[in-house]
Amino acid sequence: RFRQITQCDIDVIGSSLNSESEVLAVAKSVFDELKIKYTIFVNNRKLLNEILEENKIKNKEQVIKEIDKLDKLTEKEVLDNLKKYNAEKLLSIFKKPESYFKKYNSYKEIKELAKYCRYYGVKFKFLPSLARGLSYYNGNVLEIKSSEIKETIAAGGAYLVNGIQSFGISFGLDRIAKLSKLDAKEKGVLVISLSKDKEAVTLANKLRSSNINTNIMFGKVTKALEYANSYNMKYVIFVGSEEIKKKKFKLKDMKTGKEEYLSEKEMISRLR
């Protein structure tokens, strides 16, 4: 497990089951694009509460937190923890076939979500033990996992914001980056200012206006070149006194090391 993680979110305020399926469709497109093998697991927090009430389980929030540890502890450890609350029977209930859970009123929300997901080509698996330990969830909850690592790579669910029904998902960027199968491609150019910041910014803006992926750095050249290498930049452009005098900028190919001087017009034509 990472000591620190970076996340990004998608949230819909004023959500419906249809918008929940749209969020899952976005997640699908992300993982498909990154060529990550994944499985979406879905449950419903209200359904879980129905099961707890039917079995007269007290200390619901604590029991849910214990259930949420199923992917972190062994089943025996979770069972022992549930025994403290006379809730050990839950594990055997969770192993029942999906048809068993259709009797619960809240299952219809999962069924409805599945219907909308089919429109987007999204598939998920019903997992009745999926708890998402945070108490603010009040409807469908989800986790997205990859068989390649133990940890969850995205998760979320339905919740209220000032009384407005909402739905969101968080992506674990560090774990996703670890799993991504995309090849690192040479990308963009880096404009390096050699104490000619104004001119460097002007050139960078013109390149961007020509739809050329452009970054700019000021300060030490060695640091700038390290940055260009680490981000797999294809070219760097130097903007200094000599370049201003010649009205031509030095373009360096980071792969071959070849350098040449080009006018602004020639530069744009070359980089497009």
C-alpha positions as CSV (number, residue, x, y, z in Angstrom):
1,R,0.0,0.0,0.0
2,F,1.2,3.5,-0.8
3,R,1.8,5.9,2.1
4,Q,0.4,8.7,0.0
5,I,-1.9,8.6,-3.0
6,T,-3.1,11.0,-5.7
7,Q,-6.8,10.9,-6.7
8,C,-9.1,12.5,-9.3
9,D,-12.8,12.5,-9.1
10,I,-15.9,12.5,-11.2
11,D,-19.1,13.7,-9.4
12,V,-22.6,14.4,-10.6
13,I,-24.7,16.6,-8.3
14,G,-28.4,16.0,-8.7
15,S,-27.8,12.4,-10.0
16,S,-30.1,9.7,-11.2
17,L,-29.5,6.0,-11.9
18,N,-29.0,7.0,-15.5
19,S,-26.2,9.5,-14.6
20,E,-24.7,6.8,-12.3
21,S,-24.4,4.6,-15.4
22,E,-22.8,7.5,-17.3
23,V,-20.1,7.8,-14.6
24,L,-19.4,4.1,-14.9
25,A,-19.2,4.6,-18.7
26,V,-16.5,7.2,-18.3
27,A,-14.6,4.8,-16.0
28,K,-14.9,2.1,-18.6
29,S,-13.5,4.4,-21.3
30,V,-10.6,5.4,-19.1
31,F,-9.5,1.8,-18.3
32,D,-10.2,0.6,-21.9
33,E,-8.0,3.5,-23.2
34,L,-5.2,2.6,-20.7
35,K,-5.5,-1.1,-21.6
36,I,-6.1,-2.0,-18.0
37,K,-8.0,-5.3,-17.3
38,Y,-10.6,-4.5,-14.7
39,T,-13.8,-5.6,-13.0
40,I,-16.5,-3.3,-11.7
41,F,-18.2,-4.5,-8.5
42,V,-21.5,-3.0,-7.3
43,N,-23.7,-3.2,-4.2
44,N,-26.3,-1.0,-2.6
45,R,-25.9,0.5,0.8
46,K,-29.6,0.4,1.5
47,L,-29.7,-3.3,0.5
48,L,-26.9,-3.9,3.0
49,N,-28.9,-2.1,5.7
50,E,-32.0,-4.2,4.9
51,I,-29.9,-7.4,5.4
52,L,-28.6,-6.1,8.8
53,E,-32.2,-5.1,9.9
54,E,-33.6,-8.5,8.8
55,N,-31.0,-10.3,10.9
56,K,-31.5,-7.9,13.8
57,I,-27.8,-6.8,13.7
58,K,-27.0,-3.9,16.1
59,N,-24.0,-1.5,15.9
60,K,-24.7,-1.3,12.1
61,E,-21.9,1.2,11.3
62,Q,-19.3,-0.7,13.1
63,V,-20.4,-4.0,11.5
64,I,-20.2,-2.3,8.1
65,K,-16.7,-1.2,8.8
66,E,-15.8,-4.8,9.7
67,I,-17.4,-6.1,6.5
68,D,-15.4,-3.5,4.5
69,K,-12.2,-5.2,5.7
70,L,-12.9,-8.4,3.7
71,D,-10.4,-7.5,1.0
72,K,-7.7,-6.5,3.6
73,L,-8.0,-9.3,6.2
74,T,-8.6,-13.0,5.9
75,E,-12.2,-14.3,6.1
76,K,-11.5,-15.9,9.5
77,E,-10.2,-12.6,10.9
78,V,-13.3,-10.8,9.7
79,L,-15.5,-13.6,11.0
80,D,-13.9,-13.3,14.5
81,N,-14.4,-9.5,14.4
82,L,-18.1,-10.0,13.5
83,K,-18.6,-12.4,16.3
84,K,-18.1,-9.5,18.7
85,Y,-21.4,-8.1,17.4
86,N,-23.2,-11.4,16.9
87,A,-23.1,-10.7,13.1
88,E,-21.0,-13.7,11.9
89,K,-24.0,-15.1,10.0
90,L,-23.6,-12.3,7.5
91,L,-20.7,-14.0,5.8
92,S,-22.7,-17.0,4.9
93,I,-25.5,-14.8,3.6
94,F,-23.1,-12.9,1.3
95,K,-22.2,-16.2,-0.3
96,K,-25.7,-16.9,-1.5
97,P,-26.5,-16.6,-5.3
98,E,-27.6,-13.2,-6.6
99,S,-31.2,-14.5,-7.0
100,Y,-31.5,-14.7,-3.2
101,F,-31.1,-10.9,-2.9
102,K,-33.9,-10.0,-5.3
103,K,-36.3,-10.2,-2.4
104,Y,-34.9,-7.0,-0.9
105,N,-36.5,-3.7,-2.0
106,S,-33.3,-1.9,-2.7
107,Y,-32.1,-4.6,-5.1
108,K,-34.3,-2.9,-7.7
109,E,-31.8,0.0,-7.8
110,I,-29.0,-2.4,-8.8
111,K,-31.2,-4.0,-11.4
112,E,-32.1,-0.5,-12.8
113,L,-28.5,0.5,-12.9
114,A,-27.6,-2.7,-14.8
115,K,-30.3,-1.8,-17.4
116,Y,-28.8,1.7,-18.0
117,C,-25.2,0.3,-18.0
118,R,-26.1,-2.1,-20.8
119,Y,-26.9,0.9,-23.0
120,Y,-23.3,2.0,-22.5
121,G,-21.8,-1.4,-22.9
122,V,-20.8,-1.4,-19.2
123,K,-20.8,-4.7,-17.3
124,F,-20.5,-5.1,-13.5
125,K,-20.7,-7.9,-10.9
126,F,-23.1,-7.7,-8.0
127,L,-21.1,-8.1,-4.7
128,P,-23.4,-8.2,-1.7
129,S,-20.4,-7.9,0.7
130,L,-19.2,-4.6,-0.8
131,A,-19.6,-2.1,2.0
132,R,-17.5,1.0,1.3
133,G,-17.0,1.8,5.0
134,L,-17.8,5.5,4.8
135,S,-21.1,6.3,6.4
136,Y,-22.3,9.0,4.0
137,Y,-23.1,6.5,1.2
138,N,-26.8,6.0,0.8
139,G,-27.4,4.1,-2.4
140,N,-25.4,2.2,-5.0
141,V,-21.7,1.8,-4.2
142,L,-18.9,0.5,-6.4
143,E,-15.3,-0.6,-6.5
144,I,-13.2,-1.2,-9.5
145,K,-10.4,-3.8,-9.2
146,S,-7.7,-5.2,-11.4
147,S,-6.5,-8.8,-11.1
148,E,-2.9,-7.5,-11.4
149,I,-2.8,-5.7,-8.0
150,K,-4.7,-6.3,-4.8
151,E,-5.7,-2.7,-4.1
152,T,-8.8,-1.0,-5.5
153,I,-8.1,1.3,-8.5
154,A,-11.3,3.3,-8.3
155,A,-14.3,3.5,-6.0
156,G,-17.3,5.6,-5.1
157,G,-21.1,5.6,-4.7
158,A,-24.2,7.6,-4.1
159,Y,-24.4,10.3,-1.4
160,L,-26.2,13.5,-0.4
161,V,-24.9,17.0,-0.8
162,N,-27.1,19.5,1.1
163,G,-30.0,17.2,0.6
164,I,-29.3,16.7,-3.2
165,Q,-28.8,13.2,-4.4
166,S,-25.3,12.8,-5.9
167,F,-22.9,10.2,-7.2
168,G,-19.2,10.1,-7.6
169,I,-16.2,8.0,-8.3
170,S,-12.5,8.5,-7.3
171,F,-9.6,7.2,-9.4
172,G,-6.3,6.1,-7.7
173,L,-3.9,7.7,-10.1
174,D,-0.7,6.1,-8.7
175,R,-2.2,2.6,-9.0
176,I,-3.6,3.3,-12.4
177,A,-0.2,4.6,-13.6
178,K,1.4,1.4,-12.3
179,L,-1.0,-0.7,-14.4
180,S,-1.2,1.3,-17.6
181,K,0.0,-0.5,-20.7
182,L,0.4,2.6,-22.8
183,D,3.8,3.1,-24.4
184,A,5.6,6.3,-23.6
185,K,5.5,8.4,-26.7
186,E,7.6,11.4,-27.6
187,K,5.4,14.4,-27.0
188,G,5.4,18.1,-27.4
189,V,8.2,20.7,-27.3
190,L,9.8,22.6,-24.4
191,V,10.7,26.2,-24.9
192,I,13.7,27.1,-22.7
193,S,14.3,30.8,-21.9
194,L,17.9,31.9,-21.8
195,S,17.2,35.1,-19.8
196,K,14.8,36.2,-22.6
197,D,11.5,35.4,-20.7
198,K,9.3,37.8,-22.6
199,E,10.4,36.5,-26.0
200,A,10.2,32.9,-24.8
201,V,6.6,33.4,-23.7
202,T,5.6,35.0,-26.9
203,L,7.0,32.1,-28.9
204,A,5.4,29.5,-26.7
205,N,2.0,31.3,-27.1
206,K,2.3,31.3,-30.9
207,L,3.2,27.6,-30.9
208,R,0.2,26.9,-28.8
209,S,-2.0,28.9,-31.1
210,S,-0.9,26.6,-33.8
211,N,-2.1,23.6,-31.8
212,I,1.5,22.5,-30.9
213,N,1.8,20.9,-27.5
214,T,4.2,23.4,-25.8
215,N,5.7,23.7,-22.3
216,I,8.0,26.5,-21.2
217,M,10.8,26.7,-18.5
218,F,12.9,29.5,-17.1
219,G,16.2,29.2,-15.2
220,K,18.9,26.6,-15.5
221,V,19.3,24.9,-18.8
222,T,20.4,21.6,-17.2
223,K,17.2,21.4,-15.2
224,A,15.1,22.2,-18.2
225,L,16.8,19.5,-20.3
226,E,16.3,17.0,-17.4
227,Y,12.7,17.9,-17.4
228,A,12.5,17.4,-21.2
229,N,14.0,14.0,-20.9
230,S,11.9,12.9,-18.0
231,Y,8.7,13.9,-19.9
232,N,9.9,12.4,-23.1
233,M,9.8,15.7,-25.0
234,K,10.6,15.3,-28.7
235,Y,12.2,18.8,-29.1
236,V,13.5,21.7,-27.1
237,I,13.7,25.3,-28.4
238,F,16.3,27.7,-27.0
239,V,15.4,31.4,-26.8
240,G,18.4,33.6,-26.0
241,S,20.2,36.8,-27.1
242,E,21.8,35.0,-30.1
243,E,18.4,33.7,-31.2
244,I,16.8,37.1,-30.9
245,K,19.6,38.7,-32.9
246,K,19.3,36.1,-35.7
247,K,15.5,36.1,-35.6
248,K,15.9,32.3,-35.6
249,F,15.5,29.9,-32.7
250,K,17.7,26.9,-32.0
251,L,15.7,23.6,-32.2
252,K,17.2,20.5,-30.7
253,D,16.0,17.0,-31.4
254,M,16.2,15.2,-28.1
255,K,16.4,11.8,-29.6
256,T,19.2,12.4,-32.2
257,G,20.8,15.5,-30.7
258,K,20.6,17.3,-34.0
259,E,20.4,21.1,-33.7
260,E,19.3,23.7,-36.3
261,Y,18.2,27.3,-36.4
262,L,14.7,28.0,-37.7
263,S,12.6,31.1,-38.1
264,E,9.3,31.4,-36.2
265,K,7.4,30.4,-39.4
266,E,9.7,27.5,-40.2
267,M,9.5,26.3,-36.6
268,I,5.7,26.2,-36.7
269,S,5.8,24.4,-40.0
270,R,8.2,21.8,-38.7
271,L,6.4,21.1,-35.5
272,R,2.9,20.8,-36.8
